[in-house]
Amino acid sequence: MVIKKQILQWLQRFAALVEENKDYLTELDAAIGDADHGINMERGFKKVMTQLPSVADRDISNILKSVSMALISTVGGASGPLYGTFFLRASTAVAGKQELNDQDMLAMLQAGLDGVINRGKAQLGDKTMVDALSPAVAAFEQAIAKGESMQAAMQQAVSAAEKGMQDTTPMLAKKGRASYLGDRSVGHQDPGATSTYLMLKSLLETIATD
């Protein structure tokens, strides 16, 4: 079971990881995008951190919704709408919840993934955040179906996300700014897939430490 306090800790941990990896994410984006992914994500999560205290006493759905609104209002490029949609859809999947069981967590992640796909119109293999997020959700679902603990399931999800992130390197970009580069997009890891891996890694770390 994941309690509300852990959701808050997850968001704080993700914000810290984004800040730590700001230059790395921006460097990845410089190769195939606008060189602003790390900068944009850091700005967005700084805003999230300023707003979290005002919603900390509300349910998990409202906390995630506030994250969505902060990101949509402050993050430029494709990242704001995509991450904003992820957290917004995730929030609707856990309406009224103060804690999340295995199925709630799966519903939250699946709803977020569906939102990203609907918003970005990207599929597996397009060299986007979907390439990390989709296999992660699938791995989590399979592990839960086998009766594994949430921590074990999340560990498998993070491993799948990491592989998905790494697998974007040889891909030809088919979406966003990177797609304009054609063959020159090959050989570079996707920044969105990388920040998605960091998001899931921070969730695992939060679950594992409590």
N, C-alpha and C positions, 0 to 999 in steps of 0.2 A: 504493500500500500504506500502510495506517495501522498504526503500531506501538503497542505497549502504552504507551510513554511519552506518545504523543499522546493516548491515551484518558484518561490521568491529567491531562494538561494541559487537555483538553476539560472535564473535571469541575471542575477548578479555575477555569477561565474562566467556566463556567456559574454556579458559586457566586458569583463576583465580579459577574457581570451581575445575578444575582438580588439581591445586596446593593445594587448601584447603583440598581436599579429597584424596590426594596422599596416605597417610598412610592407610586410610580406604579401598581404592581400592586394595592396596597391601595386606592388611590383608584378604580381601575376596579371593584374588587370592592365598594366602598362603594355604587356606583350600583345594582348588581343582585344583591349577595350579602351576605355577613356582614362585609365590610370587613376580611378577615384573610388574603387570599391571599398578599400580599407578605410579611407577618409570618410566616405558616406556612412558606412556601417558604424564607425566609431561615433560620429555625430548623432546618429539615430539612437544608439544605446546610451549615450550620455543623457539624452532627453528621456529615455525610458527610466534611467536611474533617478532622475529628478522627480519623476511622476510616481514611482513605485510606493513611496511612503504614504501618499494620499489614498492609495487603493489597497494597502496591505491588509486592512481589516475586512475586505470584501471577499466574495467567493473566487475560486480559481478562474471561472469564466470571465468575471469582470476584470481580474488582473490581466489575463491574456488579451482581453479587448483593449485595455489601456495601452498595452505594448503595441498592438496593431495601430492604434490611432497615432501614437508617438512616432512610429516608424514611417507611416504614410505621410505624415506632415513634415518630417525633417530629412528623410533619406532621398537623395536624388537618383536619377537613372532608373533602371529596371528593378533595382534591389528594394526600394521602398514599397512599390506596389506588390512585389512578389512576397517579401517577408511580411509585409502588412497583411496580405491575404492569408498567408500561412497561419499567423496568430489569430486573425479574425475567425477563420473557419474552425481552427482548433478550439477557440472559445465557445463557439456554438455547440460543439460536440460534447462539452462538459458543463453545460448550463446548470447552475445551482450547486455545483459540487464543491465540497470542502476537502475532499480527498479522492484519490484516483486508484482504482484497482487495475488489474492487468487489462481488462477489456476497455475500461475508460481510457487508459493510456493509448491502447491501440486505436480506439475511436478518434482520439485527439490527433494522433500522428497521421492517421489515414485521411481525416478531414482536411488537415493542413496540406498534405500531398495533393489531394484532389483539387484544392483551391489553387495551388501553385500551377498545376497542369491546366486548369480551366483559364486562369488568368494569363499565363505565359504561352499557352498553346504549344508547349514543348513535350516531347516524348523521350523515352530512353534512347540514348544514342545521339541526341542533338547537341551534346556538350553544354549542359546547363546544370543547375542545382538539382534537377530531377534525377540526374545520373547518380547522385549520392543519396538522395532522399528516398527514391522508389525502392532500391534494393534494401535499404535500411528498414523501411516499413514492412516489406515482405519477410525479411529475416526475423523481425520482432514477432510478426503474426505466426510464423511457423514455430518459433520457439515456445510461444504461449500455448499454441495448440498441442504441443508435446508435453505440456505441464511444467515447463521450466519456470524458475523464479523470474520476477520482473528484472532483477539485476542481471541475471544470466541472459535473458532475452535482449536486454538493452546492450549488453556486451557484444552479442552477435550482430545487433543492429549497427553498432558503431564500427565493427569490423567490416561489415558489408558497405557501409558508407565510405570508409577509408579506401576500400578497393574500388568502389564506384568513382570516387574522386580521382584516384590514380589512373583509372581507365579512361578518364577524359583526355589525358595527354595526347594519345595518338588520334583522337577523333577530329573530324572536320566539323567546325561549328556551323549549325544550321539556324541558329536563332540569335537575335540581338546584334549588338555592334560587331561582335567577333565574326559573325557570318559574312560581313562585308569583305573580310580578309581572304576568303576562299581557302586555298591550300596553305596559306601562311598561318592559318589558325592551328594547323597540325603541329604537334610537338610542344604544346603549352598546356599546362594544367588549368582547368577552368576555375576562376576565382569564386564564382557562386557555389560550385560544388565544394570548394574548400571551406568557405564560411559555413555551409550546411553541415559538413563534417564537424566543425568546431562546435556548432550548436548542439549536435547530438552527443558529442564527447563531453561537453559540459553537463548535459543532463545525466549521463552515465556517472560522471564523477560525483554529482550531487546525490544520486541514489546510493552509490557505493560507500559514501562516507557517513551515512546516517544509519 
